[in-house]
Amino acid sequence: MQTAVLVTGRFSGMHTGHAKLITQAYNKYVATNKVDLLVIGIIVSPSSQKVYDTYIDIKNELEVLKDIIDKKDPLFKRKKELLKQLEVLQKNPFEFSKRKEVIQKFITKMPILDSKKIIIMSFDNGHVPTIKESLKEESIDVKVLFCGEDRADTYNKQSDRIDDEALDFMVDYIDRDLEDKKSGSGTQIRKALIEDNYEEFTSLMPEEFDEELIKEVYDIYRDSLKEKGLISNSNSSLAGITHIEDLDIDDFLFWLKNLYNDNIELIQKLDGTFNMSIVRTNEGIHFARLAKKQENSFTSSSLPKNPLYNALRGACNALEDNRIQQVFIEELLPNEALDIEVLYGI
């Protein structure tokens, strides 16, 4: 029987926090030969799976019932049940295959991770003793549950309630020093996807992802959302502001017909803007993006080397001039910040 360290979660929109969890669990236990395998357990509840299997039927039935508004109507209760099922889809829109595909892409991008020693599986819930029991049928013995520090108490309580020693496990958690505010969440990932905010999505991706892979993952998730009707069926997913002339013919015609609808953003004269904060400390001036809740400082040389950040990098280059920095030092008090918009275009 092979031994394993287990990480679990929904992974419904992979982000930097998931990347750290997987990497640390592997490095701490598999790379050091303390266990044989890393098992990544993706939680897909039965209710979610049911919606994945029937969401087309659900949407079709809701279309038939859309005009039912009388609570006394026998069909009103059915409509509420269907809407509740659709809420499950909105909270967890990605089926197991999509979540697994993105994790596999991360693994292949990381030379330190041996894919032959990593297994990705689906489980109904996050109850570790139940997971451990099912894995024993696959000749895998989970020795350690590796998690975020905020979940450690929950899993320790699961372990404490076990009477069968064969189902017991140790709980370990991610190193606190390696956690930061850029970890993000699945909710933030899904929000960025629904709003087609490629810039925000990029900021939440693991740093090991290059621009090509970020775009690939973005399209995997966006296509899944389009398939379920959770976003408009556009084939364009571009960084910054989408140009109407870049849309395919069907979407181009849709935009023309709906140009004056309230849900359409009409025109911006420039290609886009970047928010940037000039922060004064006792040590001097540094740059951040406080309006985006990105407090970590950056410089022109530390920003990712891809076209998406060219405008921000150019602004940093200009504002790093000692003469300009001296003006900010004179005008701003320590711990004050000045928010600016970096405009870019043709």
TAUR-V780164 format. One line per field, one symbol per residue. phi: phi as a letter, one per 40 degrees, with the letter a starting at -180 (. if undefined). A space follows every 10 residues. Layout:
phi: ???
This chain:
phi: .ccabbbbic fchcaccccc ccccccccbc ccgcbcbbbb cccbcdcccc cdcbcccccc cccccdccbc cccdcccccc cccccccdcc cbcbcdcccc dccccccccb dcccccbbbb bbbcacccdc ccccccccgb bccbbbacdc bccdcccccc ccccdcbcac bbbcccccca ccdgaccccc cccccfcccc ddcccdcccc cccdcccdcd ccccccdcgc bcccccbbcg cccccccccc cccccccbdb cccbccabcb cibbcabbbc bccibababc ccgbcccabc cccdcaddbd ccccccdccc ddcccccccc cbcdgcbbcb bccaac
